Amino acid sequence: MRLLGSTTSYFICEPSTMQKHLLLSIITFFVASAAVSQPAYVPEIQKEQLNRGLVCLRDGDSLIISWRLLENEESTSFNIYQDDKLLNTKEIKHSTFFKTSMPKNKAAIKVVAIENNKEQKKKSASYTITNQIKSYIPIPLKKPENGTTPDGKVYTYSANDASVGDVDGGGEYEIFLKWEPSNSHDNSHEGYTGNVLIDCYKLTGKHLWRIDLGKNIRAGVHYTQFLVYDFDGDGHAELITKTADGTIDGKGNVIGNPDAKWVADGEISLYIQGKRNNKSRHIVGRILDGPEYLTVFEGATGKALKSVDYQPPRGNPSDWGDSYGNRCDRFLAAVAYLDGIRPSAIMCRGYYTRSCLAAYNWDGKDLKLRWLFDSQNCPSYSGQGNHNLRVADIDSDGCDEIVYGAMVVNNDGKGLYSTGMGHGDAIHMFPFYPDSTQMQIWSVFENKRDGSALRDARSGRTIFQVKSRNDVGRGMAADIDPTFYGAEMWSASQRGFYDVAGHHHYPNQAIPQNSSVWWDGDLLRELLDRNAIMKWNWNTHSIVTIKNFRAEGCSFNNGSKQNPCLSADIIGDWREEVIVRNNESTELRIYSTTIPTKHRFTTFMLDIPYRIGVAAENVGYNQPPELGFYFGNDMKQQ
């Protein structure tokens, strides 16, 4: 029996064995009663209604045509027309990719679905191409003007993290882009920062609106975690993010007090791990006081729809491990289907010591707190958070759990388990074994003790561990080698990779650890790092660069992290796009693969763990989205 609602609850530790037995008895009673009186209807999980996602790109003298396969289209085939002339000689049944000669003039390309031997015009899609077509989709940007800090220093802007959502219900994604000032800071550093801005663009390049988060929101990778999703199920995406006095929405309306200035510039007593050390320090640019808000913005206009007090609250900054605004302002965020049907926004604060998570529901009118988790109520959950997080149904109850690094919060806001391994930089979660429906987790740790570990997502049981005396700052997992069963995993603490049995292979070979992408058309995942897509060559046991990805004149983001603005399956066939900025931040470029494939799959964006992974990709230290099912060379091929 699934209980739905928006009633607020507050965190308690995981139940005792006696409580579990009592709870099981109560549930068994109600389920037995419900079997007689409750209808058999189960609400369908909320998903996006996407269109065909047709895209056309130039590849030398060739035209690349790629489109989405949607749900329940296992038997659907396709025809391709150019100006009403059929291009394919046979119905296209085994891929959603087509390569033909580049037209000399303007042309109309149409993809038409075929079902029961009949063309389905309502399931067709058109794309007009001209001689200006490129090997990528260009999106011109409205670059912000330079700014000046209170101490007279000039800062510039660059395009940074991005997300996607369908703001008008048209079945096509729009791009939400965060603008990062050049003086943005890690929490450990003080100093003034420029205002953080968020824009929305259509794929045609049309600029829809701009939100200015204002002077009371600090800039940096740990501060502004923004969620783009259709939270109320009306078919239109919203934006949810932390705001403050002086935030200006996309319609020019101001949130809170426009004249309030909460930026610190003075002496403060120092507390480390909550204890005063009888010293003081001059703090510049941090936000240590003042109200904090959580705001829902309309995706189509940027208009602020509702603001509430931000949970988890700052309170006393020293409760988080220090008093100078470092650990209290470490934020994460995620989307989770806590009831198994509708998405909730998860807003998080802290991970080095105290960790708090708040779940919110948006129904189109009210933004209501569903529950609040606080590790102060259960010490074993303190200090277990990551610079990122993962969300999926790991205990097979139909509802999502939040994997907050080394600890897990259940869908009801109670602690599920904590491994005690502490804080880390990267985490990957999906079924690592082809014959498993359960998920596993590969984590790396900073504590100069635990190194990296593969664990069972449901129970937290360690499958194998690679100890290290170093801060392991990077780690990656994917199926990259078809000669080994299941996925492979590796980290910055060693070269080569490990198989799912814990065996170490090729210890002399360095393998990139920043990100990954499905790109070249086989069932293995490629490696995305520093303006390049690379592949593990299992014959030569070496890394090779894929040549059809040429992002000349482009830059990746966030210093050593070197992540794109976004990588996800946002258009075309099942493979992923890479969105990057040009060096001047006057243009975004959406790169989609031009390599043929003999496989086809339903668009990954309709897989819920993958889709909510895309929604959280901009959060903290960006990590690639991952599927809720095993995907690799060992799977049943289509």
ZAMARGU-4260 file (C-alpha; in steps of 0.2 Angstrom, whole numbers, plus 5000, padded with zeros to 4 digits):
<rodrens>
0) 5000/5000/5000 | 5007/5017/4995 | 5002/5032/5005 | 5002/5049/4996 | 5002/5066/5003
5) 5012/5081/5008 | 5012/5079/5027 | 5028/5085/5035 | 5038/5073/5045 | 5055/5075/5054
10) 5070/5063/5055 | 5072/5049/5067 | 5086/5036/5067 | 5082/5020/5058 | 5069/5009/5068
15) 5074/4995/5080 | 5071/4977/5076 | 5055/4977/5087 | 5049/4993/5078 | 5052/4985/5061
20) 5042/4969/5066 | 5028/4980/5073 | 5028/4991/5057 | 5028/4975/5046 | 5013/4968/5056
25) 5003/4985/5054 | 5007/4985/5035 | 5002/4967/5033 | 4985/4971/5041 | 4982/4986/5030
30) 4988/4977/5014 | 4976/4963/5018 | 4962/4975/5021 | 4966/4985/5006 | 4965/4969/4995
35) 4947/4969/4998 | 4942/4987/4998 | 4955/4996/4987 | 4954/4998/4968 | 4967/4989/4958
40) 4972/5005/4949 | 4989/5011/4953 | 4994/5029/4947 | 5007/5029/4933 | 5024/5037/4937
45) 5025/5054/4930 | 5036/5056/4915 | 5039/5069/4901 | 5030/5068/4885 | 5044/5070/4873
50) 5043/5073/4854 | 5053/5064/4841 | 5069/5074/4845 | 5074/5075/4826 | 5091/5083/4823
55) 5101/5085/4807 | 5120/5088/4807 | 5134/5090/4794 | 5148/5077/4793 | 5159/5083/4778
60) 5149/5080/4762 | 5136/5069/4772 | 5120/5073/4781 | 5117/5065/4798 | 5099/5062/4803
65) 5095/5056/4820 | 5079/5054/4831 | 5071/5047/4847 | 5063/5031/4849 | 5049/5033/4862
70) 5041/5021/4873 | 5030/5007/4866 | 5039/5008/4849 | 5047/4991/4849 | 5039/4986/4833
75) 5040/5004/4825 | 5050/5006/4809 | 5053/5023/4800 | 5054/5031/4783 | 5065/5046/4779
80) 5060/5059/4766 | 5069/5074/4759 | 5057/5086/4751 | 5044/5072/4750 | 5057/5060/4741
85) 5059/5044/4750 | 5078/5042/4755 | 5078/5024/4762 | 5076/5009/4751 | 5070/4998/4766
90) 5060/5003/4781 | 5072/5007/4795 | 5070/4995/4809 | 5086/4993/4819 | 5092/5010/4822
95) 5086/5028/4823 | 5100/5035/4813 | 5102/5038/4795 | 5116/5045/4784 | 5114/5052/4767
100) 5122/5065/4755 | 5122/5083/4760 | 5109/5092/4749 | 5115/5107/4739 | 5101/5118/4743
105) 5088/5121/4757 | 5079/5105/4761 | 5065/5098/4772 | 5069/5082/4781 | 5055/5072/4788
110) 5055/5056/4798 | 5039/5046/4798 | 5034/5032/4810 | 5027/5016/4802 | 5016/5005/4813
115) 5005/4990/4807 | 5012/4993/4789 | 5005/5011/4789 | 5014/5028/4790 | 5008/5037/4806
120) 5009/5056/4801 | 5005/5061/4819 | 5021/5053/4824 | 5032/5061/4811 | 5044/5075/4813
125) 5052/5088/4801 | 5068/5098/4801 | 5073/5111/4788 | 5091/5112/4784 | 5101/5125/4774
130) 5119/5127/4768 | 5123/5135/4785 | 5120/5118/4794 | 5135/5114/4805 | 5142/5098/4814
135) 5135/5105/4830 | 5119/5115/4835 | 5125/5133/4839 | 5115/5143/4852 | 5120/5161/4853
140) 5121/5168/4871 | 5116/5184/4878 | 5133/5187/4888 | 5131/5198/4903 | 5141/5214/4905
145) 5156/5215/4916 | 5153/5220/4934 | 5163/5228/4949 | 5164/5222/4967 | 5163/5233/4982
150) 5182/5234/4983 | 5183/5241/4965 | 5188/5225/4956 | 5181/5220/4939 | 5174/5203/4935
155) 5168/5195/4919 | 5156/5181/4916 | 5157/5163/4908 | 5144/5151/4903 | 5144/5137/4916
160) 5133/5122/4921 | 5117/5119/4912 | 5101/5109/4914 | 5086/5105/4902 | 5067/5105/4904
165) 5052/5107/4893 | 5045/5124/4898 | 5030/5125/4886 | 5024/5107/4884 | 5030/5106/4866
170) 5040/5090/4869 | 5057/5098/4866 | 5069/5103/4879 | 5075/5121/4883 | 5092/5125/4891
175) 5094/5132/4908 | 5111/5140/4909 | 5120/5147/4924 | 5132/5161/4922 | 5148/5161/4933
180) 5157/5177/4938 | 5176/5176/4936 | 5178/5179/4954 | 5168/5165/4960 | 5175/5156/4975
185) 5177/5139/4983 | 5169/5140/5001 | 5186/5138/5009 | 5191/5155/5001 | 5185/5172/5006
190) 5182/5187/4994 | 5168/5196/4985 | 5159/5188/4970 | 5148/5194/4957 | 5130/5190/4955
195) 5125/5173/4949 | 5113/5173/4934 | 5102/5160/4926 | 5096/5161/4908 | 5084/5150/4898
200) 5086/5147/4879 | 5076/5138/4866 | 5086/5126/4855 | 5083/5139/4841 | 5094/5151/4851
205) 5079/5162/4857 | 5083/5169/4874 | 5067/5168/4885 | 5072/5176/4902 | 5086/5180/4915
210) 5086/5178/4934 | 5098/5188/4944 | 5101/5179/4961 | 5107/5195/4968 | 5121/5201/4979
215) 5116/5190/4994 | 5119/5174/4985 | 5138/5169/4984 | 5145/5162/4968 | 5154/5146/4967
220) 5152/5127/4963 | 5146/5123/4981 | 5132/5137/4982 | 5119/5137/4968 | 5112/5120/4965
225) 5097/5123/4953 | 5084/5110/4949 | 5074/5110/4933 | 5060/5098/4932 | 5041/5097/4930
230) 5037/5096/4948 | 5018/5098/4948 | 5015/5087/4933 | 5007/5100/4922 | 5019/5096/4907
235) 5029/5112/4910 | 5046/5112/4919 | 5049/5123/4934 | 5066/5129/4941 | 5069/5128/4960
240) 5084/5136/4968 | 5090/5145/4984 | 5087/5164/4983 | 5089/5178/4995 | 5085/5197/4998
245) 5087/5206/4981 | 5085/5191/4969 | 5076/5197/4953 | 5065/5185/4944 | 5063/5184/4925
250) 5049/5197/4925 | 5059/5210/4934 | 5051/5206/4951 | 5061/5207/4967 | 5061/5194/4981
255) 5063/5200/4999 | 5071/5216/5003 | 5080/5224/4988 | 5091/5235/4999 | 5097/5222/5012
260) 5115/5218/5011 | 5121/5202/5020 | 5138/5201/5013 | 5151/5200/5028 | 5166/5212/5029
265) 5172/5212/5047 | 5180/5202/5061 | 5173/5186/5067 | 5178/5174/5080 | 5184/5157/5074
270) 5177/5140/5078 | 5184/5124/5071 | 5173/5108/5073 | 5162/5119/5084 | 5175/5123/5096
275) 5182/5141/5098 | 5201/5143/5096 | 5203/5160/5103 | 5207/5168/5087 | 5198/5179/5075
280) 5199/5183/5056 | 5193/5196/5044 | 5179/5189/5033 | 5175/5196/5016 | 5162/5192/5004
285) 5153/5177/5014 | 5135/5177/5018 | 5134/5173/5037 | 5117/5181/5041 | 5100/5186/5034
290) 5085/5176/5027 | 5087/5162/5015 | 5073/5157/5003 | 5068/5143/4992 | 5059/5149/4976
295) 5050/5140/4962 | 5051/5149/4946 | 5040/5147/4931 | 5050/5138/4917 | 5042/5148/4902
300) 5044/5165/4910 | 5056/5165/4924 | 5043/5172/4935 | 5044/5168/4954 | 5029/5158/4958
305) 5032/5154/4977 | 5045/5158/4990 | 5047/5150/5007 | 5060/5150/5020 | 5075/5139/5015
310) 5076/5122/5023 | 5088/5116/5030 | 5092/5133/5038 | 5109/5140/5042 | 5106/5143/5060
315) 5122/5145/5069 | 5136/5143/5056 | 5148/5135/5069 | 5136/5120/5071 | 5142/5114/5054
320) 5160/5113/5059 | 5167/5131/5057 | 5161/5148/5060 | 5167/5157/5044 | 5154/5151/5032
325) 5163/5137/5024 | 5155/5121/5029 | 5137/5128/5033 | 5136/5134/5014 | 5140/5117/5006
330) 5124/5113/4996 | 5117/5099/4986 | 5101/5096/4978 | 5091/5082/4969 | 5075/5076/4962
335) 5067/5060/4969 | 5051/5051/4967 | 5048/5048/4986 | 5031/5041/4983 | 5035/5032/4967
340) 5023/5043/4957 | 5027/5061/4958 | 5044/5070/4959 | 5050/5080/4975 | 5064/5092/4976
345) 5078/5088/4989 | 5087/5102/4995 | 5103/5098/5005 | 5115/5107/5017 | 5132/5101/5024
350) 5142/5085/5021 | 5159/5087/5030 | 5151/5086/5047 | 5132/5089/5050 | 5121/5084/5035
355) 5103/5090/5032 | 5091/5085/5018 | 5074/5093/5016 | 5061/5086/5004 | 5048/5098/4996
360) 5033/5095/4985 | 5026/5108/4973 | 5008/5106/4968 | 5007/5122/4957 | 5002/5133/4971
365) 5011/5128/4987 | 5028/5123/4990 | 5027/5111/5005 | 5040/5103/5016 | 5037/5084/5016
370) 5051/5080/5028 | 5067/5085/5036 | 5082/5074/5039 | 5096/5080/5051 | 5111/5070/5056
375) 5112/5079/5073 | 5099/5067/5078 | 5109/5052/5073 | 5128/5054/5074 | 5133/5039/5063
380) 5126/5049/5048 | 5137/5064/5051 | 5152/5068/5040 | 5146/5055/5027 | 5141/5066/5013
385) 5149/5069/4996 | 5152/5083/4983 | 5138/5075/4974 | 5124/5062/4976 | 5113/5049/4968
390) 5095/5045/4968 | 5086/5029/4964 | 5074/5015/4971 | 5088/5004/4979 | 5077/4994/4991
395) 5064/4989/4978 | 5049/4997/4987 | 5044/5007/4972 | 5051/5024/4980 | 5067/5033/4978
400) 5081/5034/4991 | 5094/5047/4992 | 5112/5040/4992 | 5121/5055/5001 | 5139/5048/4999
405) 5142/5035/5012 | 5125/5036/5020 | 5107/5034/5013 | 5091/5042/5017 | 5075/5032/5014
410) 5061/5039/5005 | 5052/5043/5021 | 5066/5054/5027 | 5073/5042/5039 | 5091/5035/5039
415) 5092/5019/5029 | 5111/5015/5033 | 5128/5023/5035 | 5144/5014/5030 | 5155/5026/5041
420) 5168/5028/5027 | 5165/5047/5026 | 5166/5061/5014 | 5171/5058/4995 | 5172/5067/4979
425) 5163/5055/4967 | 5150/5042/4967 | 5143/5031/4954 | 5127/5020/4955 | 5119/5008/4943
430) 5118/4989/4941 | 5136/4983/4939 | 5131/4965/4935 | 5122/4961/4919 | 5111/4948/4928
435) 5107/4959/4943 | 5092/4970/4945 | 5099/4978/4960 | 5111/4992/4960 | 5129/4994/4966
440) 5139/5009/4971 | 5157/5014/4967 | 5163/5028/4979 | 5180/5036/4982 | 5185/5044/4998
445) 5195/5059/5005 | 5200/5052/5022 | 5217/5045/5017 | 5211/5028/5024 | 5196/5020/5014
450) 5202/5024/4996 | 5188/5017/4985 | 5175/5004/4987 | 5161/4995/4978 | 5146/4991/4989
455) 5129/4984/4988 | 5117/4999/4986 | 5103/4991/4996 | 5112/4985/5011 | 5128/4995/5011
460) 5138/4979/5012 | 5156/4981/5005 | 5159/4970/4990 | 5177/4974/4989 | 5188/4989/4994
465) 5204/4997/4988 | 5213/5005/5002 | 5223/5021/5000 | 5233/5033/5011 | 5229/5047/4999
470) 5214/5058/4996 | 5206/5050/4982 | 5199/5064/4972 | 5192/5056/4957 | 5183/5040/4952
475) 5173/5033/4937 | 5163/5017/4933 | 5156/5011/4917 | 5157/4996/4905 | 5172/5000/4894
480) 5180/4983/4891 | 5170/4969/4883 | 5182/4955/4888 | 5177/4957/4907 | 5160/4953/4914
485) 5150/4968/4920 | 5156/4985/4923 | 5173/4991/4926 | 5179/5004/4939 | 5194/5014/4943
490) 5200/5029/4953 | 5214/5042/4955 | 5223/5030/4968 | 5229/5018/4955 | 5231/5015/4937
495) 5221/5002/4927 | 5204/4996/4932 | 5195/4984/4943 | 5182/4971/4937 | 5166/4967/4948
500) 5176/4953/4956 | 5189/4965/4963 | 5203/4960/4951 | 5215/4973/4946 | 5220/4974/4927
505) 5232/4984/4917 | 5241/4993/4932 | 5252/5003/4921 | 5239/5012/4911 | 5231/5028/4916
510) 5213/5030/4912 | 5203/5047/4913 | 5192/5049/4928 | 5182/5065/4925 | 5166/5059/4915
515) 5159/5047/4903 | 5147/5047/4888 | 5139/5035/4876 | 5145/5041/4859 | 5152/5029/4846
520) 5137/5017/4843 | 5142/5001/4852 | 5136/4996/4870 | 5152/5002/4879 | 5153/5019/4887
525) 5167/5031/4881 | 5177/5043/4892 | 5174/5062/4892 | 5188/5073/4898 | 5196/5090/4894
530) 5189/5093/4876 | 5191/5075/4871 | 5181/5059/4870 | 5191/5044/4872 | 5189/5025/4871
535) 5197/5011/4880 | 5205/4999/4867 | 5204/4982/4874 | 5215/4975/4861 | 5230/4986/4864
540) 5226/4990/4882 | 5227/5009/4879 | 5217/5025/4877 | 5213/5031/4860 | 5204/5048/4855
545) 5188/5047/4845 | 5191/5059/4831 | 5173/5064/4826 | 5172/5075/4842 | 5181/5091/4838
550) 5176/5105/4850 | 5189/5117/4843 | 5188/5135/4851 | 5178/5128/4866 | 5181/5127/4884
555) 5175/5115/4898 | 5170/5121/4915 | 5175/5121/4934 | 5194/5121/4933 | 5202/5103/4936
560) 5184/5096/4935 | 5184/5100/4916 | 5166/5095/4914 | 5154/5101/4900 | 5140/5112/4903
565) 5129/5096/4902 | 5130/5079/4894 | 5114/5069/4892 | 5103/5061/4879 | 5093/5077/4875
570) 5090/5075/4856 | 5092/5062/4842 | 5095/5043/4846 | 5099/5035/4862 | 5117/5042/4863
575) 5122/5057/4873 | 5125/5075/4868 | 5139/5086/4874 | 5135/5104/4877 | 5150/5116/4879
580) 5153/5134/4878 | 5165/5143/4866 | 5180/5151/4873 | 5172/5168/4873 | 5155/5162/4881
585) 5146/5170/4866 | 5139/5153/4860 | 5134/5136/4867 | 5137/5121/4856 | 5127/5105/4856
590) 5138/5091/4849 | 5129/5075/4844 | 5138/5060/4837 | 5139/5057/4818 | 5145/5039/4820
595) 5132/5026/4814 | 5125/5013/4826 | 5117/4996/4823 | 5107/4998/4839 | 5092/5007/4845
600) 5085/5010/4862 | 5071/5020/4869 | 5077/5038/4874 | 5087/5037/4890 | 5077/5052/4896
605) 5062/5041/4899 | 5072/5030/4912 | 5068/5039/4928 | 5085/5036/4937 | 5094/5043/4922
610) 5082/5058/4920 | 5084/5063/4938 | 5103/5060/4936 | 5103/5073/4922 | 5093/5085/4934
615) 5106/5084/4947 | 5121/5084/4935 | 5125/5102/4938 | 5125/5099/4957 | 5142/5100/4966
620) 5156/5091/4957 | 5147/5086/4941 | 5145/5068/4937 | 5137/5060/4922 | 5119/5053/4923
625) 5118/5034/4924 | 5104/5022/4920 | 5093/5012/4932 | 5097/4996/4922 | 5113/4987/4917
630) 5119/4994/4900 | 5134/4986/4892 | 5142/4973/4881 | 5135/4959/4891 | 5117/4965/4890
635) 5104/4957/4878 | 5107/4967/4862 | 5093/4975/4851
</rodrens>
